Amino acid sequence: MSEERYYFQSEAAELLKMMISSVYSNKDIFLRELISNASDALDKRRIECLKDSELAENENPEIKIAADADAKTLTVSDNGIGMTRDELINYLGTIAKSGTKEFLKAAKDSNTQSELIGQFGVGFYSVFMVADKVEVVSRKLGTGETFRFESDGDGSYTISEAEQRSECGTTITLHLRQSDDEGAKNYADEWTVRSIIEKYSDFISWPIVFKDSTINSRKAIWQRPDSEITEEEYTEFYKHLTHDWRDPLTHIKINAEGSTNFKGLLFIPSEAPFDLFMNPEAGGISLYINRVFIMNDCKDLIAGYMRFIRGVVDSEDLPLNISREILQDEPIIRVIRRSTQRKVFAELKKLLASDREKYIKFWTAFGRVFKEGIMQDSEHAKNILELALFRTTANDEWTTLAEYESRMKDGQEGVYCLAGRDNLSALRASPKLEEFVNKGYEVLLMTDPVDEVILNQAAWVLPEDVKKLINIASDKVSAYTEDEKKANDEKLKESESEFEPLKKIAMEILGDKLESVRPSLTLTNSPACLKDSAGGMSLRMENMLRAAGQNPPVQKRVLELNVNHPVVRKLLKMAEAGDERAGDIVKVLYEQSMILEGAVPEDAAGFVKRINELMTLALKDG
Ligand code: ADP
């Protein structure tokens, strides 16, 4: 086969370009990425050999590094699983990662590109920060062909047949760039290479051989006593494990001894990966058995709503040949899962008490996922709620439920909550808040989609000793006392006959959408407010279900009209006089209320027409 030229998938090409011009200051990490990939390849080969007895065991697994200062090359070589011709094209010529498009868009628009690069983890492509030409020669385990991938990062690469490697594995040769930058490191220099490996890759369990000697200690970091390990070592290990270039927020060590023995080293990342919500596969915990790597992302080791946690668990009690399929039913795994869960709760509790700023970072990144646990895990729903942070009408800070409770008014029967809108400032402007804020109550503002579900289900998910979460969007919830309500009702009775004509018109037009139209004395600034009828679904929830392809029953709501508002006062008169424009105006009030709920009026064109007619009228004399 002669040489064939291919073009990088367009997203890969863009990422490459970004690497070449990268101003990312820590270029050293390209070597960590290559060694990480080599280490993964050795893991994969070992696992393949376990599965298939036809394959010969790797007798001398190693990662070899060679530097040639004269030729200005650096070579990283492994005898791991290797890649076929197609795999070279698929793995190196394309980026399969979900979220790539979003990343590239964000990176293009941003002047914090290098931070974003860290968030995305560019892996193999990072070599183009230091090399202007890269050769990859690889032979896949169990095949007899060796292929060469070659690229100078200009948007294309070539694939050709190469001289047979004696063993499967991969050799990557970097032709280092001549940098114009005076302070730039020479990556073909022996001491530079040595110090980078010592710094970033010491804990790699396979030997890293340089100049005929193994230069990494190969000690599993989770097996060493905490006192021996520096924060920097933890950080480097995290980066190796996750391909995240940023420092983790915190680490959690577990040393369980007793009926089940295992060690764990878990990390909370500092920011959510791009694909946290799109790709449930991202993240997770790697399982080791007696220091031998078994699998990545072992879901059974940690609760689903803690899936953002990364790390390793190393068990002494499991058999080495355990398979993914039986893990779930393995009692030891269940014990480990309970134990990691308990430990994570305890650490988060500590963090919340000791470092609010860091905790807020955690919550901002992962709170949305963590909260899913309230529904999924009734046993720990209370723990999760205690760890939750909320926005509030009381101030611009985050608050915990306990803090809210400490500010609650005497006799307040529960925690007032309002969910809706992704946008906090829009939620703060909701007319539903008026009566509560006027009455001096604090309301928690919940902007995540999952909050709607929590509020809906809180009544039966939460244990009895948790303060009731009260959804103020319901038409049955009021900030007024029974006496005040009675007094209000009395007052409203007086104007009942005045309200009747308007009510009739409104129900004629909106009867298919509204359960009722009611006069209100509790609204102060807004003319109207759309409430959910008790037990009904919110507009947003209804829309979310529709977007998810479901078909929820149409929910009828309650439209409250502020009888003290000048618009409504005028409207009452118009209705009484039989003015037919009253219908249009009441419709606009309904449509406005929908917009404030974050929904688009069903008849948007009609809405615009009605507004324009009103403006024409208003401007007529001006
Ligand atoms: P990541 O490692 O995050 O998946 P990379 O860009 O570093 O992304 O690598 C892409 C893929 O190329 C890897 O997932 C792996 O399948 C393959 N690969 C890279 N280096 C090697 C290697 N030394 N041996 C075998 N496969 C490799």
Boltz pocket constraint, residues with backbone or C-beta under 6 A from the ligand:
constraints:
  - pocket:
      binder: B
      contacts: [[A, 33], [A, 34], [A, 37], [A, 38], [A, 41], [A, 78], [A, 80], [A, 81], [A, 82], [A, 83], [A, 91], [A, 92], [A, 121], [A, 122], [A, 123], [A, 124], [A, 125], [A, 169], [A, 170], [A, 243]]
      max_distance: 6.0
